[in-house]
Amino acid sequence: MHDKHDEIIYVGKAISLKNRVRQYFQSSRNKTAKIEKMVSRIARFEYIITDSELEALVLECNLIKEYRPKYNTMLKDDKAYPYIKVTVEEPFPRILFSRTMKKDKSRYFGPYTSAGAVKDTIDLIHKLWKIRTCSRNLPKDMGKERPCLNYHIKQCSAPCQGFISEADYRTSVEQAVEFLNGHYGPVLSMLKQKMMDASEEMDFEKAIEYRELLNSVKQVAQKQKITSQSMEDRDIIAMARDDEDAVVQVFFVRDGKLIGREHFHVSASTAEEDGQILGSFIKQFYAGTPFIPREIWTQQEFDEMELVGQWLTKRRGQGVKFVIPKKGQKERLVELAAKNALLVLSQDKEKIKREELRTIGAMNQIGEWLGLSGVRRIEAFDISNISGFESVGSMVVYEDGRPKRNDYRKFRIKTVQGPNDYASMEEVLTRRFEHGLEEKKEYSGETEGNRLGSFTRFPDLIMMDGGRGQVNVALKVLRELGLDIAVCGMVKDDRHRTRGLYFQNVEIPIDRHSEGFKLITRIQDEAHRFAIEYHRSLRSKSQVHSVLDDIEGIGPARRKALMRRFKTPEAVRDASFEELAETEGMNRRAAENVYAFFHGEQAAQKAGDAGAGPSGGMDFRQETGTEQAAAAENP
């Protein structure tokens, strides 16, 4: 279904499209408000014919993932789950972090729900078995380069140097694979024995090292909360919903062990029944994950369950079956997943309410204090300088109570000399809004779909870091440009804390415990931080500057040559004309420029004439062939 802007708003499938589409327009059929809204927006239909229901199912999944239609039940999370990859096809295998499972000869473990846990496990494996992490082509590149840092910190056995045989290295990899399969017992016994042996030999540092490794392995082992003797791979899926949204909880069981869980937010959209939401989630979730378990447990049946099972079987290459547990341990696990989904749903609702109060609610509160409605975009400005040196201005933007960092702008003051904050602010505001007006003219003839300029959107409210003076500067600029935008000042007390807002010649007191006050403080701090960081970066650039850079004809190459010979700028200053001219890469003109910079033009002329000497001596006015070449290279 397309709307009048030709945007795809819904994707569906049916054996009989005529019957499926007709039901949306039947007046006798009870339709939800969302379906009625969707129907009112339909401008045209587009349809694609397939040879089978299975092909239609695959096409539906692909189109929903590609276009994310507004009225489809939509999986909001788009995560790529991490895997541990073992490159068993290599002579000296590696154990790597991977976000995808490819059809190669490597062996994969996962998916895992926590990227941090995967990285911790890989680090532990490197410490225990000293598996390499480099991408060198072994054994072809063996001995070509020195061993890396991992060898020196005892986290690699350096097969690149031949310090370990291929057979012994392969044994270490096999032990690591057994560890990843969940066989922790042999590792724990081995580490405990090594710890005791080191302790008996009075090597307590080594014993402590083994103890730490032992604790790390125990932590990994304890993460397996639930075990099953069936040793199967399965996912357990259950959901909870309210009027607007739903949360689906998935428990990942691998080799009979619960390795983790994850929840997903789903936009319920036009779905009326739980089975529709569950079916839509399962299709979208398994269309995007490379690993499909043998069993999928769900809390209830859903539409096209048999067809989806055929599709997943085809994707996995082996049989996939859906199970709806009715009693015993299996039912309790599904109920546990449902309880977790309900908990996440209730917690996130509260979190969303708090976030809205902190952002949109705070914006509305500021608008109420000022008697303004519809305040969505605020721009705040600040000036930063040190005694007028490198004055800069900053513009920060907040929309719906959140910083919009892509719209931040910084200004280097061009027309103001010295520490004049009012004049600097006038320049910043004038440049900002003149640029915006120019962009509006530039894009006035463009179509709606074209990208507008970054300055084109004007704020609903301008906040100045100061009181009456700064506000009057802003009002003057807006008046001259013919703009009508509300301006208020953020007034500080004697302790440099915000105490109120200056608006329309009145200082408005504000509640310091309100969300609006906290938002004003964040805006003020952000404008100040952004200006100071820009000013600091300019100061840093100006401080990384040599006095030799100010001499005409002395570029990077000659500056380096002078510093190599004389070590310090002071020594360059004290050098004679002859010494300067004899420096590598220097010619008579460059030597004169350096000498004149430190001693004056007349002194340089005298030194140059003296350096020419009587006839037969070196004449610095006649450059040798070498000097001519140097001058050509360093004009």
C-alpha positions in Angstrom: 0.0 0.0 0.0 1.4 3.4 -1.0 0.3 6.8 0.3 0.0 10.1 -1.8 3.8 10.7 -1.4 4.4 7.2 -2.8 5.7 6.0 0.5 5.1 2.3 1.3 2.9 2.2 4.4 2.0 -1.5 4.5 3.2 -4.8 3.1 1.0 -7.9 3.3 0.4 -11.2 1.5 -2.5 -13.5 0.8 -3.5 -16.4 -1.4 -6.4 -14.3 -2.6 -5.4 -10.6 -2.7 -8.9 -9.6 -3.7 -10.5 -11.0 -0.5 -7.6 -9.7 1.7 -7.8 -6.1 0.4 -11.6 -6.0 0.2 -12.0 -6.6 4.0 -10.2 -3.3 4.8 -13.0 -1.4 3.0 -16.0 -3.3 4.3 -18.2 -1.0 6.4 -19.7 -3.9 8.3 -16.3 -5.0 9.6 -15.1 -3.7 13.0 -11.8 -2.0 12.3 -9.5 -0.5 14.9 -8.6 3.2 14.8 -5.2 2.4 13.4 -6.6 0.4 10.5 -9.0 3.2 9.7 -6.2 5.7 9.7 -4.1 3.4 7.4 -7.0 2.9 5.0 -7.6 6.7 4.8 -4.0 7.2 3.7 -3.9 4.6 0.9 -3.4 6.2 -2.5 -2.6 3.1 -4.6 -1.8 -0.6 -4.5 1.2 -2.4 -5.9 1.3 -6.2 -6.1 3.8 -8.9 -6.9 2.8 -12.5 -7.9 4.8 -15.4 -6.6 4.7 -19.2 -7.3 4.1 -20.4 -3.8 3.1 -19.3 -0.2 6.7 -19.9 0.9 8.1 -17.5 -1.8 5.5 -14.9 -0.7 6.5 -15.3 2.9 10.2 -14.7 2.1 9.3 -11.7 -0.1 7.1 -10.2 2.6 10.0 -10.4 5.2 12.4 -8.8 2.8 10.1 -6.0 1.8 9.3 -5.2 5.5 12.9 -5.2 6.4 13.8 -2.9 3.4 11.0 -0.3 3.7 10.0 -0.6 7.4 6.3 0.4 6.6 4.6 2.5 9.3 1.5 0.2 9.7 3.3 -3.2 9.8 4.0 -4.8 13.1 7.6 -3.8 13.3 10.6 -5.1 15.2 12.2 -1.9 16.6 15.6 -3.5 17.5 18.0 -4.2 14.7 20.9 -5.9 16.4 23.7 -8.0 15.0 24.6 -10.5 17.7 28.3 -11.4 18.3 29.9 -14.8 17.6 33.2 -16.3 18.5 34.9 -17.5 15.3 37.7 -20.2 15.3 39.5 -20.3 12.0 40.1 -24.1 12.1 40.9 -24.1 8.4 44.3 -22.3 9.0 47.5 -24.2 10.0 47.7 -21.9 13.0 44.1 -21.1 13.8 42.9 -17.8 15.5 40.0 -17.1 17.8 38.2 -13.9 16.8 35.2 -11.7 17.5 32.7 -11.7 14.7 29.3 -10.0 14.0 28.3 -12.3 11.2 28.4 -16.1 10.6 29.6 -16.8 7.1 29.5 -20.0 5.1 33.2 -20.6 5.4 35.3 -23.4 6.9 35.6 -21.6 10.3 33.8 -22.8 13.4 31.4 -20.4 15.1 30.1 -20.3 18.7 27.1 -18.2 19.6 25.2 -16.0 19.1 25.9 -14.3 22.4 23.8 -11.4 23.8 26.7 -9.4 25.2 29.6 -8.2 23.1 31.5 -7.4 26.3 31.1 -11.0 27.6 32.4 -12.3 24.2 35.5 -10.0 24.3 36.2 -11.0 28.0 36.0 -14.7 27.0 38.4 -14.3 24.1 40.8 -12.4 26.3 40.7 -15.2 28.8 41.4 -17.8 26.1 44.4 -15.8 25.0 45.8 -15.8 28.5 45.1 -19.5 29.0 46.2 -21.0 25.7 48.3 -18.1 24.1 46.4 -18.2 20.8 47.6 -15.7 18.2 45.5 -12.6 17.1 47.6 -11.4 14.2 46.7 -11.7 10.5 50.0 -13.0 9.3 50.0 -15.8 6.7 51.6 -18.7 8.6 53.7 -20.6 8.0 54.6 -18.6 4.9 55.5 -15.4 6.9 57.2 -17.3 9.7 60.3 -15.5 10.9 59.9 -12.5 8.6 59.0 -10.0 11.5 59.8 -9.9 15.1 57.2 -11.1 17.6 54.4 -8.7 18.6 53.6 -7.3 22.1 51.3 -10.2 22.9 54.2 -12.5 23.0 56.1 -10.3 25.4 53.1 -10.0 27.8 52.7 -13.8 27.6 49.4 -13.9 25.7 50.7 -15.5 22.5 53.1 -18.4 22.0 54.6 -16.7 18.9 54.1 -19.3 16.2 55.3 -16.6 13.8 58.8 -17.2 15.1 58.5 -21.0 15.2 58.6 -21.0 19.0 55.8 -23.6 19.1 55.2 -26.5 16.7 52.0 -26.7 14.6 50.9 -29.9 16.5 51.3 -28.3 19.9 49.6 -25.2 18.8 46.7 -27.2 17.4 46.4 -29.0 20.7 46.0 -25.6 22.5 43.3 -24.6 20.0 41.4 -27.9 20.6 41.5 -27.3 24.3 40.1 -23.8 23.8 37.3 -25.2 21.6 36.4 -27.6 24.4 36.3 -24.7 26.7 33.9 -22.8 24.4 31.7 -25.9 24.3 31.2 -25.5 28.0 33.6 -28.2 29.3 35.1 -26.1 32.1 36.1 -29.0 34.4 39.5 -29.9 32.9 40.5 -26.2 32.7 39.6 -25.6 36.4 41.5 -28.7 37.5 44.5 -27.7 35.4 44.6 -24.2 36.8 44.1 -25.3 40.4 47.0 -27.8 40.1 49.3 -25.1 38.5 48.4 -22.7 41.3 49.2 -25.3 44.0 52.5 -26.3 42.3 53.6 -22.6 42.0 52.7 -22.0 45.7 54.8 -25.1 46.8 57.7 -23.8 44.8 57.4 -20.4 46.6 56.6 -18.7 43.3 53.8 -16.7 44.7 53.5 -14.2 41.8 52.9 -17.1 39.4 50.4 -18.6 41.9 48.5 -15.3 42.1 48.4 -15.2 38.3 46.9 -18.7 38.1 44.4 -17.8 40.9 43.1 -14.8 38.9 42.7 -17.0 35.8 40.9 -19.6 37.9 38.5 -17.0 39.2 37.9 -15.7 35.6 37.0 -19.2 34.4 34.6 -19.7 37.3 32.9 -16.4 36.4 32.4 -17.6 32.9 31.1 -21.0 34.1 28.6 -19.4 36.5 26.9 -17.5 33.7 25.3 -20.8 32.6 22.2 -20.5 34.8 20.0 -23.3 33.5 21.1 -26.6 32.1 19.2 -29.3 30.3 20.3 -32.9 29.8 18.9 -32.9 26.2 22.0 -30.9 25.0 19.8 -29.2 22.4 19.9 -25.7 20.8 16.6 -23.9 21.3 15.1 -20.4 21.6 12.3 -19.8 24.1 10.0 -16.9 23.0 7.3 -15.2 24.9 5.7 -11.7 24.9 3.8 -9.1 26.9 1.8 -6.2 25.4 -0.3 -3.1 26.1 -2.4 -0.9 23.9 0.5 0.6 22.0 3.6 -1.6 22.2 4.8 -5.1 23.0 8.0 -6.6 24.3 9.2 -10.0 23.2 11.7 -11.9 25.4 14.0 -14.5 23.9 16.0 -17.0 25.9 18.9 -18.5 24.0 19.7 -22.1 25.0 22.8 -23.7 23.4 24.0 -27.2 24.1 21.4 -27.4 26.8 22.7 -24.3 28.6 21.0 -21.0 28.9 23.7 -18.7 27.6 21.7 -15.4 27.7 18.5 -13.6 27.0 17.4 -10.5 25.1 14.3 -8.4 24.8 12.9 -6.7 21.7 10.5 -3.8 21.5 7.8 -4.3 18.9 5.4 -1.7 17.5 2.0 -3.4 17.7 0.6 -1.2 15.0 -2.4 -2.7 13.2 -2.1 -6.2 14.9 -5.2 -7.1 16.9 -4.2 -10.4 18.4 -1.1 -11.6 20.2 -0.6 -14.4 17.7 -0.2 -11.8 14.9 2.5 -9.9 16.8 4.3 -13.1 17.7 4.2 -14.4 14.1 5.5 -11.0 12.8 8.3 -10.9 15.3 9.5 -14.5 14.5 9.5 -13.8 10.8 11.5 -10.6 11.1 13.9 -11.9 13.8 14.9 -15.1 12.0 15.2 -13.3 8.7 18.0 -11.3 10.2 19.9 -13.8 12.4 22.3 -16.3 10.8 21.8 -19.0 13.5 18.5 -20.9 13.7 18.1 -23.5 16.4 16.5 -26.9 16.0 13.6 -26.0 18.4 11.7 -22.8 19.0 9.4 -22.8 22.0 6.5 -20.2 22.0 3.7 -19.4 24.5 1.0 -19.8 21.8 0.3 -20.7 18.2 0.5 -18.0 15.6 -0.6 -17.4 12.1 1.2 -19.5 9.4 3.2 -21.4 12.0 3.6 -24.4 9.7 4.6 -22.3 6.7 7.2 -20.4 8.8 8.5 -23.7 10.0 9.1 -24.8 6.4 10.9 -21.5 5.6 13.2 -21.9 8.7 13.9 -25.5 7.8 14.9 -24.4 4.3 17.2 -21.6 5.8 18.8 -23.9 8.4 19.2 -26.9 6.1 17.8 -29.2 8.8 14.5 -29.6 10.4 13.1 -26.8 12.6 10.0 -27.4 14.8 7.8 -25.1 16.9 6.8 -26.4 20.4 4.0 -24.9 22.6 4.8 -26.3 26.0 1.7 -27.2 28.1 3.1 -28.5 31.4 6.1 -29.1 33.5 9.6 -27.6 33.2 9.1 -26.5 29.6 6.0 -24.5 30.4 7.7 -22.9 33.4 10.5 -21.7 31.2 8.1 -20.1 28.7 6.2 -18.4 31.7 9.6 -17.1 33.0 10.3 -15.5 29.6 6.8 -13.9 29.6 7.3 -12.5 33.1 10.6 -11.0 32.0 8.9 -9.4 29.0 6.2 -7.9 31.3 8.8 -6.6 33.6 10.8 -4.9 30.8 7.5 -3.4 29.4 6.5 -1.8 32.7 10.0 -0.6 33.5 10.5 1.0 30.0 7.1 2.7 30.2 8.3 4.4 33.4 11.6 5.2 31.8 9.9 6.8 28.8 7.7 8.9 31.1 10.7 10.1 33.0 12.6 10.9 29.8 9.6 12.8 28.3 9.4 14.8 31.5 13.1 15.6 31.3 13.0 16.7 27.7 9.6 17.6 26.1 8.1 18.4 29.5 11.0 20.7 30.4 10.6 22.5 27.0 6.9 23.0 27.7 7.7 24.3 31.2 10.1 26.9 29.7 7.4 27.9 27.2 4.9 28.3 30.0 7.2 30.6 32.0 7.7 32.8 29.0 4.1 32.7 27.8 5.1 30.9 24.5 3.5 27.9 22.9 5.0 25.3 20.6 8.7 25.8 21.7 10.5 22.9 20.0 13.8 24.3 18.9 16.1 26.4 21.1 19.4 27.9 20.0 21.9 29.2 22.6 25.0 31.4 22.0 28.1 32.1 23.9 31.4 34.0 23.4 34.9 32.8 24.6 38.2 34.6 24.6 41.2 35.5 26.8 41.8 39.2 26.9 40.4 39.5 23.4 42.8 36.9 22.0 41.3 34.5 19.5 37.6 35.4 20.2 35.2 32.7 19.2 31.4 32.2 19.3 29.4 29.0 19.7 25.9 28.0 18.8 24.2 25.0 20.3 20.8 23.6 19.3 18.3 21.7 21.4 15.2 20.1 19.8 12.4 18.6 22.0 14.8 18.9 25.0 17.7 17.0 23.4 20.9 18.3 21.9 21.0 18.2 18.1 24.7 18.2 17.7 24.7 18.1 13.9 23.3 21.6 14.0 26.0 23.0 16.3 28.1 25.8 14.8 31.2 27.6 15.8 32.3 31.1 14.7 35.8 32.7 14.6 35.3 36.4 15.3 36.5 38.4 12.3 35.5 42.1 12.8 36.1 42.7 16.5 39.4 43.5 18.1 39.9 43.1 21.8 37.5 41.7 24.5 34.2 43.1 23.4 31.6 40.4 24.1 28.6 42.5 22.9 30.2 43.3 19.5 31.3 39.7 19.1 27.8 38.4 19.8 26.4 40.9 17.3 28.7 39.5 14.7 27.9 35.9 15.5 24.1 36.4 15.4 24.3 38.5 12.2 26.4 35.9 10.4 24.1 33.1 11.6 20.8 34.6 10.5 22.1 36.3 7.3 23.4 32.9 6.3 20.1 31.3 7.1 18.2 33.9 5.0 20.6 33.4 2.1 20.0 29.7 2.2 16.3 30.1 2.3 16.5 32.2 -0.9 18.8 29.7 -2.5 16.5 26.8 -1.8 13.2 28.6 -2.3 12.8 27.2 -5.8 13.8 23.7 -4.9 11.4 20.8 -4.5 10.3 19.5 -1.1 12.5 16.4 -1.3 15.8 18.3 -1.7 18.1 18.8 1.3 17.9 22.2 2.8 20.8 24.2 4.1 22.0 23.7 7.7 21.1 27.3 8.7 17.7 27.3 7.1 15.7 26.2 10.2 15.2 29.1 12.6 14.7 28.6 16.3 11.4 29.1 18.2 13.5 30.7 21.1 17.0 32.2 21.3 18.7 31.9 24.8 21.5 34.3 25.5 24.2 33.6 28.1 23.6 36.8 30.0 21.0 39.4 30.9 19.6 42.6 29.4 22.7 43.6 27.4 23.0 40.3 25.5 19.3 40.2 24.9 19.2 43.7 23.5 22.1 42.8 21.1 20.1 39.8 19.8 16.9 41.9 19.4 18.8 44.6 17.5 20.1 42.0 15.0 16.7 40.4 14.5 15.1 43.8 14.1 17.6 44.8 11.4 17.1 41.5 9.5 13.3 41.7 9.8 12.9 38.5 11.9 10.5 37.8 14.7 12.0 35.3 17.1 11.6 35.3 20.9 14.8 36.0 22.9 15.5 35.5 26.6 18.6 35.8 28.7 19.8 33.3 31.3 20.6 35.6 34.3 23.2 34.5 36.8 23.5 35.3 40.5 26.7 36.4 42.3 27.9 32.8 42.4 27.6 32.4 38.7 24.5 30.2 39.0 21.4 30.7 36.9 18.7 32.4 38.9 16.1 33.4 36.3 15.2 34.3 32.8 15.2 37.9 31.4 12.3 38.2 28.9 10.5 41.3 27.6 12.3 43.6 30.0 11.3 41.5 33.0 13.3 39.0 35.1 11.2 35.9 35.6 12.2 33.8 38.7 12.2 30.0 38.1 12.0 27.0 40.4 15.5 25.6 40.8 14.1 22.1 41.4 12.1 21.9 38.2 13.0 20.0 35.1 12.8 23.3 33.1 15.6 24.8 35.3 17.7 21.7 34.8 17.3 21.9 31.0 18.3 25.6 31.0 21.4 24.7 33.1 22.3 21.9 30.6 21.9 24.3 27.6 24.0 27.0 29.3 26.7 24.5 30.2 26.7 23.0 26.7 27.0 26.4 25.0 29.9 27.3 27.4 31.7 24.0 26.9 31.4 24.1 23.1 32.8 27.7 22.9 35.7 26.9 25.3 36.7 23.7 23.4 36.9 25.6 20.2 38.9 28.4 21.8 41.2 25.9 23.4 41.8 24.2 20.0 42.7 27.5 18.4 45.1 28.3 21.3 46.7 24.9 20.9 47.3 25.4 17.2 48.8 28.9 17.8 51.1 27.6 20.5 52.5 24.8 18.3 54.4 27.5 16.4 58.1 28.2 15.9 59.5 31.7 15.6 61.3 30.4 12.4 57.9 30.0 10.8 57.6 33.8 10.6 60.7 34.2 8.5 60.1 34.7 4.8 61.6 31.8 2.7 62.0 29.4 5.6 59.7 26.5 5.1 59.4 23.2 6.9 62.6 21.7 5.3 64.8 24.6 6.0 63.4 25.0 9.5 64.3 21.4 10.3 67.8 21.8 8.8 68.4 24.9 11.0 67.1 23.1 14.1 69.2 20.0 13.4 72.4 22.1 13.3 71.7 24.8 15.9 69.2 22.8 18.2 67.4 26.0 19.5 65.9 29.2 18.0 68.2 31.1 20.3 71.3 29.5 18.8 69.9 30.3 15.3 69.6 33.9 16.4 73.2 34.0 17.7 74.7 32.3 14.6 76.8 34.2 12.1 75.8 34.9 8.6 78.5 32.4 7.3 77.2 29.7 9.6 73.6 30.2 8.4 74.6 30.2 4.8 76.6 26.9 5.3 73.6 25.1 6.7 72.2 22.3 4.5 69.5 23.6 2.1 70.2 27.3 2.7 71.3 29.8 0.1 72.4 33.5 0.4 68.9 34.9 0.2 67.5 32.6 2.9 70.5 33.3 5.1 70.0 37.0 4.7 66.3 36.7 5.6 67.1 34.8 8.8 69.9 37.2 9.8 67.7 40.2 9.0 64.8 38.8 11.1 67.0 38.7 14.2 69.4 41.6 13.6 67.7 44.0 11.2 68.0 44.6 7.4 71.2 46.8 7.6 73.0 44.2 9.7 72.1 41.5 7.2 73.3 43.6 4.3 76.6 44.3 6.0 77.0 40.6 6.9 76.2 39.6 3.4 78.8 42.0 1.9 81.4 40.9 4.3 80.7 37.3 3.5 81.3 38.0 -0.2 85.0 38.8 0.6 87.6 39.9 -1.9 87.9 38.6 -5.4 88.7 34.9 -5.3 86.9 34.3 -2.0 83.4 32.8 -1.7 80.8 35.2 -3.2 77.5 34.6 -1.5 75.8 36.6 -4.2 76.8 34.0 -6.8 75.1 30.8 -5.9 76.9 27.6 -6.5 75.3 24.8 -8.5 74.4 23.0 -5.3 72.9 26.1 -3.9 70.9 26.7 -7.0 69.6 23.2 -6.9 68.7 23.7 -3.2 67.0 27.0 -4.0 65.0 25.3 -6.8 63.9 22.6 -4.4 63.0 25.1 -1.6 61.9 28.3 -3.4 
